[in-house]
Amino acid sequence: MTDELYRGIYALPKIERVVFGQPAAEVVAAEAERLGAKRVFVLTAALLAEQTDVPARLAVALGARHAATWSGIAAHTPRDDVIAAVEAARRADADLLVALGGGSVIDAAKVVATCLANDVGTVDDMDALRKSPSQSMTAAGAGVRAPQLPLLAVPTTLAGAEFTAYAGVTHPRTRLKEVFTHPQQVPRVVVLDPAVTLPTPQALWLSTGVRALDHAVEDICSIDAQPYSQGTALQAIRLLTRALPATHRDAGNLRARLDAQVAGWLSTVGSQAGVNKGASHGIGHALGGTGGVPHGLTSCILMPHVMRFNEPVVREQHAMISEAMGQPSVPAWQVVAGLIEGLGLPLTLRAVGLDDDERIEAVAQAAMHDPWIRTNPRPIEGVATVRRLLEAARA
């Protein structure tokens, strides 16, 4: 008698190519020419536009193809900002979108493309595109037309949004982060240039690296883990374990930055395959959208506690993680907590200013709406369990 076979489907993402280790401005200009684009609309972050010359250098490289640059996307991708970007892209008569920035900007660009394809013009119109609770994270919703405008992504953090088909967008009234997805809602080209990450604030760079580690850890421990995604996740962990401390010691270490970028890419393979995450992501979405904590920091604070909670049911997987991080005899949650502490990042809710009972309760309640609460390896039996995890992370 044989053991029951694991099963699943790995659908290759619609990304055409990943270009790494080459100057972003030159690559974007060449790709715009290859795609025949005449009206390139660049979405970026206000910090990049106001405090660096990275968007300006991109515009210069595009030359006459550059139609406009839009820098109105706030953290956690508010619906209002997405709609404003949709209107700006329409005014620019864009035929190619370029997302230059972190996860919020790249998520916004993905949803802008879907909104344009579906004639969305208002915040409330976006309801028709929102993922339903029963829908896969990589499926197309009923009646949702595929994005038509090609998208290029130039990430400046390690959040990994450029490699997934889904995007998180925060509703302005409920403050819940909602999912918008379509299998073709991905960039045609991803450009990994470590040089464009140099202006990224160090805490943001390192914390989004911990976010990438969280992707990998929860993929390895997932209820529907696959050997392929576990393999790429383990390599992501190996790279991040050495690359993040290296960039912490020397922010200008471009080789280590590129290693971290490639690790971020590897950490998303499970997400591309629809492998479900667990409570670190599920509660983290609420901690971000409802609690206002940046996503990288949500992983810094929650991941060790969720790992410790899950340990009784994922001991074998945790042993793989500890080994990949070079400390096979130490519990995985302790190794992860030690890495985060060594990077000088916060490990508690108090450290990020979230300490009152009312806000913690609001986050706990909001987390119960996240689909990845239901797919945690150790069942989350209700809001009381989420509350206990948040209390453990509070001190």
KAHU-V995386 format. One record per run of one state. SS is the DSSP state (h for helix, s for strand, l for the rest). FROM is the first residue (numbers start at 1). LEN is the number of residues. Records with the same first field share a line. If there is no record, write none. Layout:
SS->FROM-LEN + FROM-LEN
//
This chain:
l->1-16 + 21-3 + 35-5 + 45-1 + 52-2 + 71-7 + 92-4 + 102-1 + 118-6 + 131-19 + 156-5 + 164-2 + 171-6 + 182-7 + 193-1 + 198-4 + 221-6 + 250-4 + 267-2 + 273-6 + 290-5 + 314-1 + 325-7 + 343-7 + 353-4 + 368-3 + 374-9 + 395-1
s->17-4 + 40-5 + 66-5 + 78-1 + 96-6 + 130-1 + 150-6 + 166-5 + 177-5 + 189-4
h->24-11 + 46-6 + 54-12 + 79-13 + 103-15 + 124-6 + 161-3 + 194-4 + 202-19 + 227-23 + 254-13 + 269-4 + 279-11 + 295-19 + 315-10 + 332-11 + 350-3 + 357-11 + 371-3 + 383-12
//
